[in-house]
């Protein structure tokens, strides 16, 4: 597959952003390549296009499949597996957020809840420390609950909410009080 200069720039940048988000650069670049491709690509196509090792492509594809961002596709007359990426931006966003919640937020909540319970009987903790721990737990639980509320909102409605941005905050008015 021949990449245009713009596609190269996009793929390279997606790899850079991936590293900032804690994703392996090659995994992010392969995702970008498959997202931009108009046809399913096999592993050899990816190796040749990106100039990365075959083993790196295999491992990266497995990672993308585990996230649900890439699926196997079959091409008539070719026994090799070909791969396609999700194409709907909203679905990609939903899958990534869901996976990050499952892999990062949920285990963190479990530990924070355990710490909160243990903190009640930990004589070495003072009240201020215990309160800060519970504040973090409350905040993380609120984030998780908010995600659960938002994940079923149709993309068109979510787009309207995002476009409203700060207008919602201004509508609600200033509130310096804690709830």
C-alpha positions in Angstrom: 0.0 0.0 0.0 1.4 3.4 -1.0 0.8 6.1 1.6 0.3 9.7 0.6 2.4 12.3 2.6 -0.8 13.3 4.5 -1.5 9.7 5.5 2.1 9.3 6.6 1.9 12.4 8.7 -1.4 11.2 10.2 -0.1 7.7 11.0 3.1 9.0 12.5 1.2 11.5 14.7 -1.3 8.9 15.8 1.7 6.8 16.9 3.1 9.8 18.9 -0.3 10.4 20.5 -0.6 6.7 21.3 2.6 6.8 23.3 1.3 9.8 25.3 -1.8 7.9 26.1 0.1 4.8 27.2 -0.3 2.9 24.0 2.6 1.3 22.1 3.6 3.4 19.1 3.4 0.6 16.6 0.0 -0.5 17.9 -1.3 3.1 17.4 0.3 3.4 14.0 -1.2 0.1 12.8 -4.6 1.2 14.1 -4.3 4.5 12.2 -3.2 2.6 9.0 -6.2 0.3 9.2 -8.5 3.1 10.0 -7.4 5.1 6.9 -7.3 2.1 4.6 -10.2 1.6 2.2 -9.5 -2.1 1.9 -8.7 -4.9 4.4 -4.9 -5.4 4.9 -3.0 -8.5 5.7 0.0 -8.6 8.0 2.4 -8.6 5.2 0.8 -5.4 3.8 1.2 -3.8 7.2 4.8 -4.9 7.5 5.7 -3.5 4.1 3.7 -0.3 4.5 5.0 0.7 7.9 8.4 -1.0 7.8 8.0 -2.8 11.1 8.9 -6.4 12.1 6.4 -9.1 11.4 6.3 -10.2 15.0 5.6 -6.6 16.1 2.7 -6.5 13.6 1.3 -9.8 15.0 1.5 -8.7 18.6 0.0 -5.3 17.8 -2.9 -6.8 15.9 -3.6 -9.1 18.9 -3.6 -6.0 21.1 -6.0 -4.1 18.8 -8.3 -7.1 18.6 -8.3 -7.4 22.4 -9.5 -3.8 22.6 -12.2 -4.6 19.9 -10.8 -1.9 17.6 -9.7 -4.3 14.8 -11.5 -7.3 13.4 -10.4 -10.1 11.0 -11.8 -9.9 7.5 -11.5 -12.5 4.8 -10.8 -11.8 1.1 -12.0 -14.1 -1.6 -9.1 -16.2 -3.0 -6.7 -15.3 -0.2 -6.3 -17.7 2.8 -4.5 -15.1 4.9 -6.3 -13.1 7.5 -6.9 -9.5 6.6 -7.7 -6.8 9.1 -10.1 -3.9 9.3 -10.5 -1.2 11.9 -13.7 0.2 13.2 -14.6 3.1 11.0 -17.2 5.0 13.1 -15.4 7.6 15.2 -18.1 7.5 17.9 -17.8 3.7 18.2 -14.0 3.9 18.4 -14.3 6.5 21.2 -16.9 4.3 23.0 -14.8 1.2 22.7 -11.6 3.0 23.9 -13.4 4.6 26.9 -15.1 1.3 27.8 -11.8 -0.6 27.7 -9.9 2.0 29.7 -12.6 2.0 32.3 -12.6 -1.7 32.5 -8.7 -2.0 32.6 -7.9 1.1 34.7 -10.8 2.7 36.5 -12.6 -0.5 37.7 -9.5 -2.1 39.3 -8.6 1.3 40.9 -12.1 1.5 42.4 -11.7 -1.9 43.8 -8.5 -1.0 45.6 -9.8 2.4 46.7 -12.9 0.7 48.2 -10.7 -1.8 50.0 -8.5 1.1 51.3 -11.5 3.0 52.5 -12.8 0.0 54.5 -9.3 -0.7 55.9 -8.8 3.0 56.8 -11.7 2.9 59.2 -9.8 0.6 61.5 -6.2 1.9 60.7 -5.2 3.7 63.9 -2.1 5.1 62.1 -4.2 7.2 59.8 -5.4 10.6 60.9 -8.9 11.9 60.0 -7.5 14.3 57.3 -5.7 11.5 55.5 -8.8 9.2 55.7 -10.9 12.1 54.3 -8.6 12.6 51.3 -8.7 8.9 50.6 -12.5 8.9 50.7 -12.6 12.1 48.6 -10.6 10.3 45.8 -12.9 7.3 46.1 -16.0 9.5 45.8 -14.6 11.3 42.8 -13.6 8.0 41.0 -17.1 6.5 41.8 -18.7 9.7 40.3 -16.6 9.3 37.2 -17.6 5.7 36.8 -21.3 6.5 37.4 -21.1 9.3 34.9 -19.6 7.1 32.3 -22.4 4.5 32.9 -25.0 7.3 32.4 -23.4 8.6 29.2 -22.4 5.4 27.5 -26.0 4.8 26.3 -26.6 8.3 24.9 -26.9 8.2 21.1 -24.0 9.9 19.2 -26.3 12.6 17.9 -27.4 13.6 21.4 -23.8 13.4 22.7 -22.7 15.7 19.8 -25.3 18.2 20.9 -24.1 18.0 24.5 -20.5 18.5 23.4 -21.3 21.5 21.2 -23.2 23.1 24.1 -19.9 23.0 26.1 -19.6 25.8 28.6 -23.2 27.0 27.9 -24.4 24.2 30.2 -22.1 25.5 33.0 -23.3 29.1 32.5 -26.9 27.9 32.5 -26.4 26.1 35.8 -24.7 29.2 37.3 -21.9 29.4 39.8 -21.9 27.1 42.7 -19.1 27.3 45.1 -20.8 25.0 47.6 -19.9 21.3 47.9 -22.7 18.9 47.6 
